[in-house]
Amino acid sequence: AQKVTQAQTEISVVEKEDVTLDCVYETRDTTYYLFWYKQPPSGELVFLIRRNSFDEQNEISGRYSWNFQKSTSSFNFTITASQVVDSAVYFCALSRYSSASKIIFGSGTRLSIRP
Amino acid sequence: EAQVTQNPRYLITVTGKKLTVTCSQNMNHEYMSWYRQDPGLGLRQIYYSMNVEVTDKGDVPEGYKVSRKEKRNFPLILESPSPNQTSLYFCASGGTGGIYEQYFGPGTRLTVT
């Protein structure tokens, strides 16, 4: 069975602090895909990143970085020098490579950045 | 403009009155999916479709039906809505097999009384 766990329900930090959102996944597949999505207060869901199971390189995009570690089944997301606009709910998701692909989302982490 | 549209955006209905939420995408995506979002539970997949006439159950399919007669449309049907189906619903589309990023519609907030 596939599962995605985001143990941090809510995080609150002061602006300019660094913050890491944890994502731990379970799957028996050797080929799978991991995603992060952002849901700002306006409610829409925005894609942030996709990573396949064969690519363990960390990725950096501006203030955002992602640390994928297969050994610990984790795909953590770090925001450096957080800003108020980063306030949102962040979801981690897992998709298998298959002829029929369910997609499993974590329960989300609500991030609040205080000015 | 590439987008996923859903209608209606808000709906209040009564128990047992059949309803359909429409979803349409203009990106020629093969994969389409419906999710419900409930507090503390994140997004849960209801049904997905790998292509026209190919649909399959997600994790919470009970009480819902879907059809995929055309590539661009993927309506969600509630034959006999119940209060436990009160939720925020999202339609999404993406590339082949659901292994690519998904583009989400704006959401439909459904209340069943």
Interface residues (C-beta under 8 A of the other chain):
Chain A: Q6 T9 Y33 F35 G43 E44 L45 F47 R50 N52 F91 A93 S95 Y97 S98 S99 A100 S101 K102 I103 I104 F105 G106 S107 G108
Chain B: Y31 S33 Y35 G40 L41 G42 L43 R44 Q45 Y48 M50 D56 G58 D59 L88 F90 A92 G97 G98 I99 Y100 E101 Q102 Y103 F104 P106 G107
